[in-house]
Amino acid sequence: ALGLYCDLEHPHKYSWHSTFYKVGPQELLPVPQSFLDGFAFPDFSMVASGAFWIAVISICLVSSLETLLSAAAVDKLDPWQRQTDLNKDLRGLGIGTSISGAIGGLPMISEIVRSTANIQFGARTQWANFFHGLFMVVFVALFPTIIHEIPKAALAALLVFTGYKLASPKEFYKTWEIGREQLFLFVLTIVAVLATDLLIGVAIGIAAKILLHLFRGVNLKQLFSIAFQVEQAGPDTWHVRIDGVAIFSNFLSLKSTLTELPRGKKIVIDLSNADFIDHTVMEFIHEFCEDYEKRGGHCEIHGLEAHEAVSSHPLAARKRLSPERLLDRFLEIRETDNLVEVKIKGAALMEAIQKRMMDQLDQLPHDKKVVFDLSDAWCFTQPPLDYINAFVSERPSDRCEVRGLEGKPVTSDKQS
C-alpha cells in the first residue's frame, strides 16, 4: 500500500525543506516477474582462485555465527524456556545452504526478525517456519507484482524495530545490573559490529572478554579447559563439583555432561572450589536448574556464599574469597569453661581452607571436650574429614564428639 500510495513504480522527485529526493522503482523490492527466472546454476570456474575460497569461508563463518547468535537470542525470548539443538541447527543450515546455492539462492540463516515475530504471535513449533517458507514460495510464484510493491524502507523499518527491541535502553540497563564489565563488552561489540561487520565485530567482543579474564588472573590453560567432577552420591543423587575456572570459553564439556544426566533425580552443583565463574556459566547453571526442575528433577546450588559477586545480580560473575575471609565466614569456634564447640558451616571442608582450618584446630585445648558441629556444612572432601577423624581418635571418646555428618555425601579429590 505504501508503494502504491507514493507511486514508486514511476520515477519522480519529492521535496523536503527545499531539498529534492529522487524516488522510483529502485526503492521497491526486486522480484523476478517469472518464477523460473530466479533459478541459476553454480559456476565453478573460479574454484581454484583465492577470492572464491575467501568468499566461501566468509559466508560459512558469518552464516554459522549469525545462526548461533540468533538461536541463543531466541532461547532467551522463548516463553517456554526451551533450548535449541545447535548441532541440528547447523546441520540443517549446511544442507539448506547447499541446496539453495545449487539453484541460485542465497545462503540460509536462522533469522532473528522472523524468529522474534514467531514468538510474538504465539508460534510454538517448527511448523511456523514451514508455513512461512510455503507462503513465500506461493507469493513469489503466483503474486510477484504484490511482493514487488513492498518498499525496501518498510523492510528496513521492521529490522530497525526488531533490533531496537533486542538492544533497547531496557536491555542496556539489564546488562548494567549484571555488571559494569558486561555493559562494556555489550557496547564494545555493538560498536565493533556497526563499524566493521558481524564476523569482525563479534571476534572483537570475544577477544575483549578473553583479555578481561586474563586480567582477572585466568591463565591460558584455563581459558579452554575446565576441571569438574561428577559423582553419583546416592541412588537418586548426583554431585557435580566444579574446580578452578568456569568461563564462556571452556564450559561446553560441562554443559554436555549435565545435559546427559538422568532426569528426575536430585543434582547438587558444588561451586565452592571454583576460583572464578563468569556470567555465561552462571546463566547456564541457572537455566539448567530451571529446566531440570520443570522436567521433574530437583537441583541445588552450593558454594555461592564462598564467592564475592561483581554486582548484586544473581547471575553476576563471581570470584572466590581469599582463604582468610573464607575461614572467618565458615569456621566458628566458641569456648566455654569445659567445652569447645567447633561449628563448621557451608564450605569449610573444602581444600582451599582446610590447612588453615587444621592449624586452628591443632591449637584447641586438650583439657576440654571438643564438639564438632557439621550440621550446617555441605562441602565434604576426604582430606579434612580424615583429619577430623584422626583428631577424634587421639582423644578419649568422652572428650570429643562429631555431630551432623550422618547422611551427607563425601566427594573425592579427582578432577575431570
N, C-alpha and C positions, 0 to 999 in steps of 0.2 A: 504494500500500500504506500509506503514511503517513497519507493522508487517511482511509482506511478504519479504520486502527488507532485513530486519535484521534477517530473518529466525527464528522468535521467537517461532515457533512451535516445534523446536528441541533444547534441552538443549545444550549450548556451552558457551565459555568464550570469553570476549573481554578484551584487554589490553589497558590501558591508562596511559602513563607515568610510565611504569613498574608495574602498579597495575592491577590485573586481576579481572574482574567482571563476575559473573555467571548470565546468562540470559536464558530465556526459556519460556515455556507456562504459567508459573505463572505471567508473565508480560502482558499477554493478558486478555481481558475482559472475565470473566467466563459466559458462556451461556449454558443452558441445551441443549443437542443435540435433545431431544424430547420435544415438546411444553408442553405436558401433564406432563412431569417430574417436571415442575416448580410449579405445584399445590400441596398444602398441606393443611390439615385441622387443626384448632386450637386444642391445648391440654390444657385443663383447670385443669390438675392435681395439679398445684401449685397455684391455685386461692386463697387458704387460707394462703399462705405464705407472709411474708413481702416483700421478694425480688420481687414477682410478682407485687405487688401494687406499689412498688418504680419504677419498670420499666414502668408500665402503666402511672403513674403520670408524670414521667420524659419525656416519649415520647409525652404525651399530651401537656405538657408545652413547650417543645422545638419545636415541630412541629407548635403549635399555634403561638409561638413567632416568629419563622422564617417566617411563612406565613405573619404575620402582618408587620414585618420589610421589607420583600420583596415587599409587597403591597405598603408600604409607599415610598420605593425607586423607584418603577415603576411609581407611581403617579408623582414623580418629573421628571422622564425621559420622560413621555408621552408628545409628542409634542402638543396634543390637550387638555392637562391640565384637563383630566377627573379624577374623584375621585372614588376610589374603595368602594363598599359597603362591609365594613369589616364584618358585621354580616352575610351577604350572603356568603362571602368567607369562614368564619369559619364554617358555617353550611355545605357547600359543602365539606370542609376538613373533618369534622367529619363523614359524610355519606360515603365519598370515602374511608377514612381510615378503617372504619368498614368493608366495603365490601372487601377491599384489604386484610385485616388481616384474614378474613373468608376463603380466598382461598390461604393463604400462602404468600401474598405480603407484601411489606414494607409500612410503614406509608407514607401518601401523604403530600406534602407541596406545597406552591406556590414558585417555584424555580426561583431564580434571574437570573441564566445564561440563561435559556430558555426564560424568560420574556424579558431580555435585547436583546437577539437575535431577538425575535419577533419585538421589536420596531425598531431595526437597519435595518431590512429587510422589514419594511413597514406594518407589521400586525396591524389591527385596531380593530378586534372583537374577541370574544371568539372562533370563528371557527378555529383560528390558533392553539389553544390548542387541539381542537378536532382532527384536521388532524395530529398534532404531535403525539398524542396517537394512532391514527389509523395506521400511518406509522410504529410506534414502534411495535405494535402488528403484523402487516404484516411481518416485517423483522424478529422478534423473532420467529414467527410461521413458516415462509417459508424459511428464509435465515439465520439460526443461525450461519452457518460457516462464513459468511461475517461479522456478528457482532462480532464474536469471534476474528477476525483478527485485531480488533481495540486495540492498546496498551493502557494500563492504563495511561501511561505517556502523551499520546495525550489528554485524557480527563482532566488530571491534568493541562496540559498547558492551556487548554481552561478555566478552573476555575481560574488559576492564572491571565490570561489575563483579564478576566471579573472583577476579584477582583481588579486588578490594575486600571482599568478604573473607578471603583466605589470609590477607595481610592488613586487616583493618586496625585502627588505633586500639581496639579492644585486644587484639592479638599481641600488639606490642606491649600492652600493659601486663597481659598474662605472662609473656616472656620475661618481663622485668621482675615479676613476682618470683619466678623460678630462680633468678639470679642475674646479677649485672653482666656476668660473662656470657650468659645465654643471649641477652639482648644485644651485646656487642657482636657475637657471632651471627645472629639473625640479621642485623642491619648490614654487617660486612658482606654477607652472602648475597643479600638483595642488591646492594650497590654493585658488587662484582658481576652479578648476572646481567644487570642493566648496562653496565659499562662494557662488558665483553660479550659473552654468550652463556648459555646454560651450562655447558660442559666445563668451561674455564671457571665460571663463577662458583659452581659447586666445588670444584677442585680447590679453589682459594679458600672457601669456607672450611673444607676438611683439613687443609694444611694449617689453617689458623687454629683449629681445635686441637690438632696434634701438638702444635707448638705450645699451646696453653697447658696441655697435660704435661709436657716435658718441663715446663716452667714450674709446675706443681710438684715435681720430683719423680714423675713416672720415667723409668728407664726404657731404653729402646726395646729390650727384650719383652717387657711387659706390654708394649703397645699392641702386640699381635698374639700374645699368649696369656691365657687366663688359667689360674690354678683353682680347681674346685674338687669337691669330693661328694659323692652321692652314696649313701648307705641306707639299707633297709633296717630301721631301728626296731621294728616290730611287725606283726602280721599286716597291719593296716597303716603303718607309719614309715615315711621316708624322710631322711635327714639330709639336707643339702647344705654343705658348708663351702663358703666362698673365701678364698685366701688372696692376699696380695691386692692387685689392682683389677677392677672390673669397669671397663670403659667401652665406648661405642665400637672401637676397632678390634676388640678381642672377645666379645661375649657371644659370638654366634654358636660356638660349640656348647656353651651353657644353655643357650636358647633351644638348641636341638635336643639336648639331653632332657631338659624339663618337659618339653612337649611330648617326649616318648614315655614319660612316667604313667603308670596305670591310673585310670580315672577312679573317682570315688574314694580315694584314700586321704590320709592326713599328711600334708607336706610341711615340714619345718625348714624354713630358709634361714640359715645362720650367717649373719654378716659380721659377727664380732671380730673375726680375724682379717677382714678386708681393710687394707690400708686406705683405699680411695675408691669411691663409687660415683660415677658421673650420672648426670641427669638421664641420659639414654637408658642406662641399665636400671636405674630406679623406676623409670616409667615402665620399662618392660616387666619388671618384677611385680609392680602394682597391677598392670593389666593382666598378667598371667594369673595372679591370685584371684582377681575378679572373675576371669573366665573359668578358672578351675572350680571355683565355688558355685558358679552358675550351673556347672555340669554335675553337681552333687558331691564334690570333694570339700576338703577343708584345708586352708593354708594359714600358717603363722609365720610372721617375720620377726626374727630375734636379732638383737645386736645393734639396733639403730641408736640406742642410748649410749653406745660406745663411740659414737661419731659426733662430729660437730658439722652441722649443715651450713652452707654458704648463705642461706636465707631461711625464713620461716616456712617456706612452701614444703609440703610433704614429699615432693618429688625432686627437691633440690639436691645438687651434688653434695657429697659428704666425705669428710676426711677423718680418719680415726684419731681420737685424742691421744695425747702423749701418755706413756706408761704411768707417770706420776699422777696425772689427772684421772686416769682410769682407776688407779688404786684408791684414790680419795673417793671416787664415786661408788665403787663396788665392794670395798672391803671396810667393814666397821668392827672395831674391837672395843668392847665395853668390859671394864674390870671393876669388880666389887671386892669385898673383904675376902671371900672364899671362892669366888667364881670368876672365870674369864669367858665371856661369850664372844665368839668369833662369827659374825654374821657375814656370809658371802652372798652377794647379790648379783643378779644379772650375769655379766660375762667375766666374773673374777677368776674363773677357772680356765681362762684362755691363755695361750702361750705367751702373748705379748707382755703379760704382767706376772706370770707365775713365779719368776725368780724373785722379784721384789716382794711378792706376797710371802714366799717361803722365808725370805730374810726377816720379815716382820714376825712370822710365826715362830722362828727359831729363838726370838727374844722373849717369848711368853714365859712367865714364871713357872717353876716346877712344883711349887708347893700349893698350887690352886687347881681346882677342877676346870678343865677346858671343855667347852661345849661348842662344836661346830654346827651352825645352823645353815643348811643349804637349801631351805625351802623356797627361797626367792632366787636361786641361781638356776640358769638354764643352759649355760655353755660348759659342758663337761668333757674335758680331754684327759687322756690316760695319765700323762706325767704328773700333773698336780694332784690327781686322785691317789696315785701311788705314794706321793709324798705324805698326804694326809693319813693314809693307811699306815705308813711307816711311823708317822708321828704318834698315832694312836697306839700302835703296838709297843712303842717304847715306854708307855706309861701304864700304870695299874688300871685295870678295867673300870674301877670306880672313880678314876681321876680324869677320864676322857670319854667323850660321847659325840657321836655324829648323828645329826637329825636331818631329815628332808631329802635323803638320797633315793629313797625307795621309788621304783618305777620310772626313773629318769634315764634316758639313753646316754651312753658314753661314746664319743667319737674317737677314732684313731688319728694319727698324725699324717697319714698318707695323703698325697695330693694327686689329682688327675687333671 
